[in-house]
Amino acid sequence: MSELNVSQYLRDHIRTVPDWPAPGVQFRDITTLLQDAQVFRVLIDAFVHRYMEPAMRPDVVAGLDARGFILGAVVAYELNVGFVPIRKKGKLPYTTVEETYELEYGSATVELHTDAVKPGHRVLLIDDLIATGGTMMAGKKLLEKLGATVMEGAAIVDLPELGGSQRLRASGLPLYTLVHYDGH
C-alpha cells in the first residue's frame, strides 16, 4: 500500500466527533484505529517500516501520555528497542525531570525518569495527534535535558491549522505524520 493509500485508509477509519469537548471542535477520535486489528496493523506498520531504515532507526522510542504509550510501546517492540513513557506530573515513582507548557487555558507539566535515556541516544518521540504542539515540544525539551537527541516527532494526525506542526518544525524537530486535516 502506498503512503497516500495508507493515509487515506487511516483517515477513513478515524471517527470525527463534532462539538467535543467544546462547541465548534471537530474531535479526531483515533480509538477506531486501535479497535480493528487490521487497521491497527496498517497503522503500526506505517511507522515501523519508516523507522526500520538504518538512517532512521532510533535507539529508543518515547511515548507521550497517554495515547503515545499505545503507539510507542508497540513500535518500540517491533523495532526491538526500548520504550520510555513521558507522563503527566506525579505519575512516575523515581527521580524525574519535568517540563511545564502552556495550554489554551492554563498549563500542564510532564515528567521523565532521569535514567530513561542516555546522552547521545537517538529518540523517536511519538504521540497520537499534533494540535498546538505543546506536549510534543515539552517532551522534546525533557529528552534534550538528559542529553538525548530527538531525531523525529511522529504522530498519526496533524491539525496544521492549529500551528503545532509549524512550531515544532521551527524548533528544528523533523515531523512524520500520517493523516492531515485542514481545519480542526
Backbone as a chain_set.jsonl record, in Angstrom:
{"seq": "MSELNVSQYLRDHIRTVPDWPAPGVQFRDITTLLQDAQVFRVLIDAFVHRYMEPAMRPDVVAGLDARGFILGAVVAYELNVGFVPIRKKGKLPYTTVEETYELEYGSATVELHTDAVKPGHRVLLIDDLIATGGTMMAGKKLLEKLGATVMEGAAIVDLPELGGSQRLRASGLPLYTLVHYDGH", "coords": {"N": [[0.852, -1.178, 0.0], [0.667, 2.178, -0.905], [2.087, 5.255, 0.466], [0.244, 7.372, 0.269], [-2.144, 5.935, -0.055], [-2.195, 4.579, 2.41], [-2.484, 6.733, 4.146], [-5.037, 7.699, 3.378], [-6.562, 5.413, 3.902], [-6.276, 5.16, 6.696], [-7.378, 7.62, 7.454], [-10.006, 7.203, 6.631], [-10.845, 5.564, 8.654], [-10.826, 6.984, 10.987], [-12.758, 8.393, 13.492], [-14.808, 11.224, 13.519], [-15.861, 13.424, 15.921], [-18.237, 15.724, 16.335], [-18.303, 18.975, 17.903], [-17.016, 18.374, 20.361], [-14.466, 18.494, 22.738], [-15.79, 20.834, 23.107], [-18.086, 23.314, 21.832], [-17.906, 23.697, 18.298], [-15.498, 22.363, 17.966], [-13.949, 19.815, 16.132], [-13.483, 16.765, 16.975], [-10.928, 14.448, 16.546], [-11.064, 11.181, 16.695], [-9.043, 8.597, 17.473], [-9.382, 6.092, 18.503], [-10.856, 4.304, 17.046], [-9.073, 3.386, 15.181], [-7.53, 1.703, 16.648], [-9.134, -0.356, 17.621], [-9.782, -2.111, 15.601], [-8.268, -4.854, 14.324], [-6.923, -5.193, 11.821], [-6.713, -2.56, 10.818], [-5.252, -1.398, 12.885], [-2.851, -2.789, 12.607], [-2.009, -1.884, 10.046], [-1.593, 0.807, 10.676], [0.491, 0.671, 12.673], [2.462, -0.655, 11.184], [3.005, 1.3, 9.249], [4.496, 3.174, 10.681], [6.599, 1.531, 11.662], [7.875, 0.531, 9.332], [9.008, 2.866, 8.338], [10.892, 3.505, 10.351], [12.582, 1.353, 10.453], [14.519, 1.615, 8.608], [18.008, 1.961, 8.384], [19.177, 4.61, 8.658], [17.151, 5.953, 9.892], [16.641, 4.691, 12.225], [15.817, 4.569, 15.616], [17.384, 4.739, 18.916], [15.802, 4.445, 21.061], [12.293, 4.603, 21.826], [10.129, 7.171, 22.725], [7.102, 7.755, 24.326], [4.281, 9.896, 24.505], [2.118, 10.732, 27.161], [-1.26, 10.042, 26.873], [-2.017, 8.363, 24.786], [0.19, 8.14, 23.183], [1.626, 6.226, 24.485], [0.466, 3.815, 23.749], [0.925, 3.604, 20.967], [3.724, 4.064, 20.866], [4.872, 2.02, 22.489], [4.259, -0.337, 21.077], [5.489, 0.167, 18.603], [8.167, 0.417, 19.45], [8.595, -2.201, 20.399], [8.322, -3.668, 17.999], [10.527, -2.651, 16.622], [12.52, -3.553, 18.166], [13.683, -2.041, 20.231], [14.107, -0.033, 23.213], [11.433, 1.37, 25.251], [10.224, 4.427, 26.551], [8.142, 6.091, 28.842], [6.66, 9.31, 28.78], [5.248, 11.046, 31.202], [2.306, 12.495, 32.758], [2.599, 14.934, 35.345], [3.533, 13.7, 38.547], [3.093, 10.971, 38.274], [5.201, 9.223, 37.948], [7.444, 7.076, 39.693], [10.156, 7.388, 40.388], [13.202, 9.381, 40.494], [12.8, 12.384, 38.703], [12.826, 14.533, 35.756], [11.257, 17.557, 34.824], [8.901, 19.335, 32.735], [7.113, 22.193, 32.074], [4.334, 23.36, 30.253], [2.325, 25.529, 28.202], [-1.203, 25.501, 27.998], [-4.347, 25.966, 26.265], [-6.037, 27.022, 28.203], [-4.496, 27.671, 30.912], [-1.874, 25.596, 32.283], [0.285, 22.698, 31.92], [2.194, 19.923, 33.149], [4.782, 17.697, 32.315], [6.656, 14.695, 32.923], [9.755, 12.841, 33.124], [11.67, 9.968, 33.807], [14.913, 10.305, 35.233], [16.811, 8.499, 34.401], [15.92, 7.507, 32.016], [16.783, 7.86, 29.37], [19.964, 7.964, 27.719], [22.809, 10.198, 27.413], [23.298, 11.219, 24.082], [21.643, 9.289, 22.965], [19.497, 8.474, 20.281], [16.287, 9.47, 19.792], [12.976, 8.563, 19.056], [10.109, 10.379, 19.187], [6.809, 10.013, 20.047], [3.299, 10.471, 19.497], [-0.321, 10.623, 19.476], [-1.529, 12.746, 18.098], [-0.968, 15.97, 16.668], [-1.621, 19.101, 17.711], [-1.566, 22.016, 18.99], [1.05, 21.622, 19.55], [2.298, 21.777, 22.003], [2.593, 19.663, 23.941], [4.302, 17.813, 22.645], [6.515, 19.452, 22.226], [7.279, 19.936, 24.87], [7.974, 17.314, 25.619], [10.158, 16.908, 23.911], [11.96, 18.827, 24.944], [12.378, 17.761, 27.514], [13.696, 15.32, 26.937], [15.981, 16.304, 25.711], [17.116, 17.665, 27.871], [18.239, 15.578, 29.211], [20.28, 14.905, 27.577], [19.754, 13.523, 25.245], [19.018, 13.131, 21.719], [16.33, 14.17, 19.887], [15.333, 12.619, 17.223], [13.175, 12.614, 15.508], [9.768, 13.644, 15.502], [6.723, 11.946, 15.742], [3.388, 11.285, 14.678], [-0.023, 10.219, 14.424], [-2.064, 11.938, 13.475], [-2.12, 15.207, 12.091], [-3.011, 18.479, 12.795], [-2.732, 21.014, 11.095], [-3.702, 23.649, 10.988], [-3.829, 24.573, 13.58], [-1.276, 25.233, 14.225], [0.753, 23.782, 15.536], [2.461, 21.847, 14.252], [3.972, 23.471, 12.569], [5.247, 25.074, 14.466], [6.767, 23.148, 15.857], [8.459, 22.193, 13.811], [9.818, 24.584, 13.299], [11.33, 24.713, 15.572], [13.283, 22.99, 14.984], [12.658, 20.322, 14.946], [12.183, 17.492, 13.076], [9.214, 16.194, 11.555], [6.918, 13.471, 11.281], [3.931, 12.58, 10.043], [0.814, 10.895, 9.541], [-1.849, 11.414, 8.73], [-3.527, 14.284, 7.649], [-5.492, 17.029, 8.589], [-7.198, 19.664, 7.259], [-8.331, 22.583, 8.743], [-9.939, 22.229, 11.947]], "CA": [[0.0, 0.0, 0.0], [1.478, 3.392, -0.969], [1.909, 6.164, 1.599], [-1.019, 8.079, 0.071], [-3.225, 4.997, 0.229], [-2.201, 4.352, 3.858], [-3.049, 7.932, 4.743], [-6.477, 7.716, 3.123], [-7.131, 4.255, 4.603], [-6.369, 5.514, 8.11], [-8.349, 8.711, 7.56], [-11.338, 6.61, 6.501], [-11.164, 4.828, 9.88], [-10.825, 7.887, 12.141], [-14.095, 8.928, 13.762], [-14.868, 12.638, 13.876], [-16.948, 13.709, 16.864], [-18.44, 17.17, 16.307], [-18.617, 19.741, 19.119], [-16.474, 17.763, 21.581], [-15.1, 18.69, 24.044], [-16.438, 22.152, 23.183], [-18.75, 23.672, 20.568], [-17.037, 24.105, 17.206], [-14.342, 21.474, 17.837], [-14.137, 18.542, 15.43], [-12.546, 15.882, 17.661], [-10.47, 13.313, 15.735], [-11.002, 10.046, 17.613], [-8.219, 7.535, 16.892], [-9.661, 4.779, 19.116], [-11.39, 3.441, 15.997], [-7.916, 2.762, 14.525], [-6.95, 0.712, 17.56], [-10.05, -1.458, 17.932], [-9.862, -3.011, 14.454], [-6.932, -5.456, 14.244], [-6.284, -4.932, 10.526], [-6.403, -1.137, 10.752], [-4.172, -1.185, 13.856], [-1.617, -3.318, 11.998], [-1.602, -0.946, 8.992], [-1.09, 1.981, 11.385], [1.794, 0.381, 13.277], [3.401, -0.958, 10.099], [3.409, 2.546, 8.593], [5.594, 3.725, 11.48], [7.712, 0.582, 11.762], [8.609, 0.485, 8.069], [9.821, 4.086, 8.25], [11.977, 3.544, 11.325], [13.478, 0.202, 10.277], [15.634, 2.079, 7.771], [19.152, 2.235, 9.276], [19.382, 6.038, 8.914], [16.022, 6.457, 10.676], [16.426, 3.808, 13.373], [16.099, 5.193, 16.911], [17.9, 3.895, 19.999], [14.688, 4.287, 21.993], [11.062, 5.313, 21.485], [9.48, 7.828, 23.861], [5.689, 7.993, 24.066], [3.65, 10.924, 25.33], [0.925, 10.344, 27.909], [-1.404, 8.626, 27.155], [-2.13, 7.549, 23.574], [1.543, 7.886, 22.691], [2.09, 4.976, 25.098], [-0.056, 2.693, 22.96], [1.679, 3.553, 19.711], [5.164, 3.981, 21.11], [5.273, 0.715, 23.021], [4.177, -1.33, 20.012], [6.538, 0.485, 17.629], [9.442, 0.038, 20.07], [8.652, -3.661, 20.395], [8.57, -4.119, 16.625], [11.875, -2.233, 16.235], [13.44, -4.181, 19.12], [14.359, -1.014, 21.013], [13.398, 0.259, 24.448], [10.346, 2.353, 25.281], [10.144, 5.226, 27.774], [6.94, 6.922, 28.915], [6.684, 10.675, 29.286], [3.98, 11.029, 31.934], [1.806, 13.688, 33.428], [3.265, 15.149, 36.634], [3.105, 12.948, 39.715], [2.782, 9.578, 37.956], [6.41, 8.4, 37.897], [7.866, 6.841, 41.077], [11.589, 7.58, 40.61], [13.673, 10.739, 40.269], [12.351, 12.84, 37.385], [12.954, 15.897, 35.285], [9.912, 17.973, 34.41], [8.774, 20.462, 31.814], [5.77, 22.769, 32.092], [3.99, 24.008, 28.997], [1.06, 26.255, 28.232], [-2.395, 25.001, 27.327], [-5.244, 27.052, 25.9], [-6.457, 27.612, 29.472], [-3.656, 27.194, 31.995], [-0.625, 24.929, 31.926], [0.416, 21.301, 32.31], [3.578, 19.521, 33.349], [5.105, 16.302, 32.037], [7.884, 14.246, 33.577], [10.506, 11.717, 32.578], [12.692, 9.483, 34.739], [16.247, 10.821, 34.901], [17.615, 7.447, 33.77], [15.134, 6.957, 30.903], [17.634, 7.871, 28.178], [21.368, 8.302, 27.977], [23.32, 11.213, 26.494], [23.614, 10.712, 22.755], [20.581, 8.434, 22.416], [18.595, 8.997, 19.243], [14.956, 9.143, 20.29], [11.756, 8.818, 18.308], [9.081, 10.875, 20.1], [5.559, 9.671, 19.362], [2.006, 10.769, 20.111], [-1.403, 10.336, 18.53], [-2.018, 13.897, 17.349], [-0.309, 17.258, 16.886], [-2.546, 20.236, 17.616], [-0.751, 23.217, 19.207], [2.452, 21.195, 19.644], [2.843, 21.993, 23.341], [3.005, 18.426, 24.61], [5.476, 17.261, 21.976], [7.637, 20.348, 22.498], [7.706, 19.668, 26.244], [8.664, 16.032, 25.586], [11.455, 17.144, 23.256], [12.821, 19.534, 25.898], [12.751, 16.814, 28.567], [14.69, 14.383, 26.404], [17.215, 17.06, 25.486], [17.704, 17.943, 29.19], [19.012, 14.393, 29.595], [21.355, 14.718, 26.617], [19.333, 12.754, 24.078], [18.641, 13.865, 20.514], [15.05, 13.737, 19.339], [15.598, 12.541, 15.782], [11.943, 12.924, 14.794], [8.496, 13.537, 16.189], [5.778, 11.217, 14.896], [2.0, 11.253, 15.149], [-0.988, 9.77, 13.424], [-2.833, 13.058, 12.927], [-1.644, 16.585, 12.189], [-4.006, 19.538, 12.606], [-1.818, 22.122, 10.816], [-4.325, 24.952, 11.207], [-3.601, 24.985, 14.967], [0.071, 25.771, 14.3], [1.72, 22.974, 16.263], [3.486, 21.236, 13.403], [4.858, 24.555, 12.127], [6.041, 25.462, 15.637], [7.73, 22.08, 16.127], [9.478, 22.226, 12.743], [10.614, 25.803, 13.511], [12.26, 24.433, 16.676], [14.295, 22.067, 14.48], [12.216, 18.939, 15.062], [11.512, 16.916, 11.908], [7.958, 15.528, 11.904], [6.325, 12.491, 10.372], [2.532, 12.34, 10.391], [0.166, 10.054, 8.537], [-3.122, 11.962, 8.28], [-3.596, 15.738, 7.853], [-6.829, 17.607, 8.479], [-7.288, 21.107, 7.151], [-9.361, 22.917, 9.718], [-9.806, 21.382, 13.121]], "C": [[0.895, 1.237, 0.0], [1.178, 4.289, 0.233], [0.594, 6.93, 1.499], [-2.208, 7.178, 0.396], [-3.328, 4.704, 1.723], [-2.856, 5.541, 4.553], [-4.573, 7.963, 4.57], [-7.183, 6.583, 3.872], [-7.309, 4.584, 6.086], [-7.402, 6.619, 8.321], [-9.779, 8.186, 7.506], [-11.79, 5.891, 7.771], [-11.091, 5.685, 11.151], [-12.222, 8.477, 12.286], [-13.965, 10.41, 14.125], [-16.1, 12.859, 14.747], [-17.128, 15.223, 16.896], [-18.771, 17.744, 17.691], [-18.177, 19.052, 20.409], [-14.996, 18.039, 21.661], [-15.797, 20.035, 24.196], [-17.094, 22.453, 21.833], [-17.737, 24.168, 19.529], [-15.827, 23.22, 16.987], [-14.763, 20.206, 17.103], [-13.097, 17.584, 16.008], [-12.214, 14.686, 16.783], [-10.161, 12.151, 16.672], [-10.251, 8.887, 16.962], [-8.493, 6.169, 17.521], [-10.211, 3.799, 18.092], [-10.265, 2.781, 15.192], [-7.374, 1.607, 15.351], [-7.828, -0.519, 17.73], [-10.219, -2.452, 16.801], [-8.454, -3.545, 14.196], [-6.214, -5.132, 12.933], [-5.859, -3.466, 10.416], [-5.238, -0.819, 11.696], [-2.85, -1.659, 13.272], [-1.115, -2.38, 10.899], [-0.973, 0.299, 9.623], [0.322, 1.736, 11.917], [2.833, 0.108, 12.195], [3.878, 0.301, 9.388], [4.567, 3.202, 9.349], [6.812, 2.804, 11.453], [8.529, 0.557, 10.47], [9.491, 1.715, 7.893], [11.061, 3.98, 9.133], [12.861, 2.293, 11.32], [14.68, 0.574, 9.416], [16.803, 2.441, 8.68], [19.348, 3.713, 9.615], [18.298, 6.622, 9.819], [15.805, 5.675, 11.972], [16.768, 4.511, 14.688], [16.773, 4.201, 17.866], [16.784, 3.554, 20.977], [13.486, 5.057, 21.453], [10.49, 5.895, 22.766], [8.035, 8.133, 23.464], [5.117, 8.999, 25.037], [2.329, 10.428, 25.897], [-0.325, 10.86, 27.198], [-1.447, 7.812, 25.859], [-0.783, 7.296, 22.917], [2.151, 6.633, 23.304], [1.685, 3.784, 24.247], [0.782, 2.525, 21.703], [3.154, 3.29, 19.957], [5.627, 2.629, 21.589], [5.275, -0.347, 21.925], [5.264, -1.083, 18.967], [7.907, 0.091, 18.192], [9.63, -1.474, 20.066], [9.011, -4.186, 19.003], [9.972, -3.755, 16.141], [12.95, -2.863, 17.114], [14.333, -3.135, 19.815], [13.528, -0.759, 22.266], [12.319, 1.314, 24.272], [10.398, 3.102, 26.604], [8.884, 6.087, 27.743], [7.262, 8.328, 29.423], [5.297, 10.898, 29.871], [3.57, 12.4, 32.42], [2.431, 13.734, 34.821], [2.646, 14.286, 37.742], [2.823, 11.475, 39.473], [4.002, 8.662, 37.947], [7.028, 8.288, 39.291], [9.321, 7.173, 41.387], [11.94, 9.046, 40.388], [13.347, 11.168, 38.841], [12.905, 14.224, 37.046], [11.566, 16.276, 34.784], [9.973, 19.18, 33.504], [7.321, 20.907, 31.845], [5.533, 23.492, 30.772], [2.592, 24.597, 29.096], [-0.015, 25.529, 27.436], [-3.258, 26.204, 26.963], [-5.723, 27.795, 27.156], [-5.611, 27.021, 30.582], [-2.386, 26.549, 31.499], [-0.676, 23.481, 32.388], [1.898, 20.996, 32.436], [3.714, 18.038, 33.037], [6.461, 15.983, 32.644], [8.463, 13.031, 32.869], [11.509, 11.279, 33.634], [14.071, 9.952, 34.279], [17.131, 9.773, 34.233], [16.922, 6.823, 32.547], [15.929, 6.878, 29.607], [19.04, 8.258, 28.596], [21.805, 9.406, 27.009], [23.711, 10.565, 25.155], [22.571, 9.781, 22.156], [19.799, 9.196, 21.349], [17.191, 8.515, 19.599], [13.89, 9.497, 19.26], [10.693, 9.193, 19.329], [7.734, 10.737, 19.414], [4.334, 10.01, 20.199], [0.928, 10.494, 19.069], [-1.697, 11.496, 17.6], [-1.187, 15.131, 17.675], [-1.346, 18.346, 16.655], [-1.712, 21.511, 17.768], [0.734, 22.894, 19.353], [3.057, 21.298, 21.031], [3.354, 20.739, 24.024], [4.258, 17.856, 23.971], [6.706, 18.141, 22.21], [8.173, 20.117, 23.906], [8.462, 18.339, 26.317], [10.049, 16.159, 24.975], [12.427, 17.796, 24.238], [13.279, 18.619, 27.027], [13.868, 15.88, 28.108], [16.033, 15.081, 26.184], [17.896, 17.438, 26.801], [18.601, 16.794, 29.64], [20.098, 14.062, 28.583], [21.004, 13.905, 25.389], [19.058, 13.704, 22.904], [17.313, 13.317, 20.027], [15.198, 13.799, 17.821], [14.375, 12.885, 14.946], [10.774, 12.832, 15.765], [7.518, 12.869, 15.239], [4.4, 11.238, 15.537], [1.123, 10.718, 14.034], [-1.56, 10.972, 12.7], [-2.1, 14.377, 13.134], [-2.823, 17.512, 11.911], [-3.235, 20.831, 12.33], [-2.399, 23.509, 11.076], [-4.082, 25.479, 12.631], [-2.148, 25.403, 15.226], [1.122, 24.916, 14.974], [2.819, 22.399, 15.397], [4.469, 22.298, 12.898], [5.793, 24.963, 13.27], [7.127, 24.412, 15.933], [8.835, 22.066, 15.079], [10.391, 23.442, 12.907], [11.633, 25.608, 14.638], [13.37, 23.47, 16.242], [13.894, 20.607, 14.545], [11.578, 18.47, 13.751], [10.257, 16.169, 12.374], [7.552, 14.543, 10.823], [4.907, 12.234, 10.871], [1.859, 11.633, 9.225], [-1.104, 10.644, 7.945], [-3.159, 13.451, 8.63], [-5.039, 16.181, 7.677], [-6.696, 19.108, 8.345], [-8.487, 21.518, 7.992], [-9.186, 22.006, 10.921], [-11.17, 21.043, 13.657]], "O": [[1.799, 1.334, 0.83], [0.172, 4.12, 0.921], [-0.095, 7.123, 2.5], [-3.162, 7.607, 1.044], [-4.434, 4.592, 2.252], [-3.685, 5.366, 5.446], [-5.303, 8.229, 5.526], [-8.273, 6.774, 4.411], [-8.364, 4.32, 6.664], [-8.204, 6.559, 9.253], [-10.653, 8.656, 8.235], [-12.981, 5.635, 7.949], [-11.273, 5.176, 12.257], [-12.794, 8.993, 11.326], [-13.119, 10.792, 14.933], [-17.223, 12.527, 14.366], [-16.274, 15.936, 17.424], [-19.417, 17.101, 18.52], [-18.866, 19.127, 21.426], [-14.308, 17.817, 20.665], [-16.33, 20.352, 25.259], [-16.692, 21.9, 20.81], [-16.837, 24.95, 19.839], [-15.185, 23.303, 15.94], [-15.792, 19.604, 17.41], [-11.946, 17.592, 15.573], [-13.115, 13.984, 16.323], [-9.135, 12.138, 17.352], [-10.748, 8.267, 16.022], [-7.89, 5.178, 17.109], [-10.052, 2.589, 18.248], [-10.476, 1.731, 14.585], [-6.824, 0.649, 14.809], [-7.316, -1.615, 17.961], [-10.75, -3.541, 17.02], [-7.546, -2.773, 13.883], [-5.021, -4.83, 12.941], [-4.752, -3.176, 9.964], [-4.34, -0.056, 11.339], [-1.83, -0.988, 13.431], [0.084, -2.108, 10.827], [0.058, 0.784, 9.157], [1.238, 2.51, 11.639], [3.963, 0.589, 12.284], [5.032, 0.37, 8.966], [5.502, 3.72, 8.739], [7.934, 3.264, 11.241], [9.759, 0.561, 10.522], [10.596, 1.618, 7.359], [12.16, 4.33, 8.704], [13.796, 2.199, 12.114], [15.727, -0.068, 9.484], [16.61, 3.163, 9.658], [19.658, 4.036, 10.761], [18.501, 7.665, 10.44], [14.881, 5.972, 12.73], [17.887, 4.994, 14.857], [16.737, 2.99, 17.651], [16.813, 2.514, 21.635], [13.638, 6.034, 20.72], [10.378, 5.199, 23.776], [7.78, 8.698, 22.4], [5.417, 8.974, 26.23], [1.533, 9.793, 25.206], [-0.411, 12.062, 26.948], [-0.961, 6.681, 25.833], [-0.633, 6.331, 22.167], [3.07, 6.04, 22.739], [2.469, 2.856, 24.049], [1.284, 1.439, 21.416], [3.756, 2.412, 19.34], [6.664, 2.135, 21.147], [6.192, -1.166, 21.854], [5.894, -2.031, 18.497], [8.718, -0.505, 17.482], [10.717, -1.964, 19.76], [9.889, -5.036, 18.853], [10.548, -4.48, 15.331], [14.143, -2.727, 16.843], [15.542, -3.315, 19.964], [12.388, -1.212, 22.369], [12.293, 2.048, 23.284], [10.593, 2.497, 27.657], [8.594, 6.736, 26.738], [8.032, 8.505, 30.367], [4.302, 10.935, 29.148], [4.372, 13.332, 32.484], [2.753, 12.698, 35.402], [1.427, 14.161, 37.857], [2.356, 10.787, 40.381], [3.849, 7.441, 37.94], [7.129, 9.288, 40.002], [9.687, 7.233, 42.561], [11.057, 9.862, 40.122], [13.583, 10.424, 37.889], [13.376, 14.966, 37.908], [10.793, 15.413, 34.369], [10.942, 19.938, 33.497], [6.409, 20.099, 31.665], [6.428, 24.153, 30.244], [1.793, 24.217, 29.952], [0.235, 25.014, 26.347], [-2.928, 27.335, 27.318], [-5.805, 29.023, 27.174], [-5.962, 25.982, 31.141], [-1.873, 26.896, 30.435], [-1.562, 23.087, 33.147], [2.745, 21.712, 31.902], [2.88, 17.226, 33.437], [7.296, 16.863, 32.852], [7.784, 12.311, 32.137], [12.131, 12.117, 34.286], [14.357, 9.99, 33.082], [18.104, 10.124, 33.566], [17.299, 5.739, 32.102], [15.766, 5.935, 28.832], [19.267, 8.802, 29.676], [21.246, 9.539, 25.92], [24.359, 9.519, 25.112], [22.61, 9.508, 20.956], [19.487, 10.378, 21.492], [16.937, 7.314, 19.695], [13.9, 10.58, 18.674], [10.403, 8.415, 20.238], [7.529, 11.278, 18.327], [4.324, 9.861, 21.421], [1.23, 10.171, 17.921], [-2.072, 11.287, 16.446], [-0.756, 15.318, 18.812], [-1.88, 18.495, 15.556], [-1.203, 22.032, 16.776], [1.576, 23.789, 19.287], [4.219, 20.939, 21.221], [4.43, 20.75, 24.621], [5.184, 17.455, 24.677], [7.814, 17.629, 22.373], [9.386, 20.104, 24.115], [9.481, 18.246, 27.002], [11.008, 15.574, 25.479], [13.577, 17.373, 24.354], [14.432, 18.686, 27.453], [14.857, 15.682, 28.813], [17.09, 14.507, 26.445], [19.123, 17.525, 26.852], [19.587, 16.997, 30.349], [20.772, 13.04, 28.716], [21.877, 13.625, 24.567], [18.892, 14.911, 23.084], [17.19, 12.117, 19.78], [15.19, 14.873, 17.219], [14.496, 13.381, 13.826], [10.79, 12.05, 16.716], [7.489, 13.194, 14.052], [4.259, 11.212, 16.759], [1.484, 10.762, 12.858], [-1.551, 11.032, 11.47], [-1.536, 14.635, 14.197], [-3.538, 17.35, 10.923], [-3.092, 21.662, 13.227], [-1.652, 24.446, 11.356], [-4.123, 26.688, 12.86], [-1.823, 25.874, 16.316], [2.293, 25.295, 14.984], [3.992, 22.457, 15.766], [5.669, 22.04, 12.812], [6.988, 25.171, 13.058], [8.271, 24.763, 16.223], [10.012, 21.941, 15.416], [11.598, 23.347, 12.682], [12.676, 26.262, 14.655], [14.279, 23.167, 17.015], [14.703, 19.733, 14.232], [10.539, 18.996, 13.354], [10.243, 15.584, 13.457], [7.801, 14.743, 9.634], [4.708, 11.736, 11.978], [2.28, 11.757, 8.075], [-1.41, 10.402, 6.778], [-2.862, 13.837, 9.76], [-5.721, 15.765, 6.74], [-6.138, 19.761, 9.226], [-9.534, 20.872, 7.953], [-8.354, 21.099, 10.895], [-11.282, 20.331, 14.655]]}, "num_chains": 1, "name": "protein.A"}
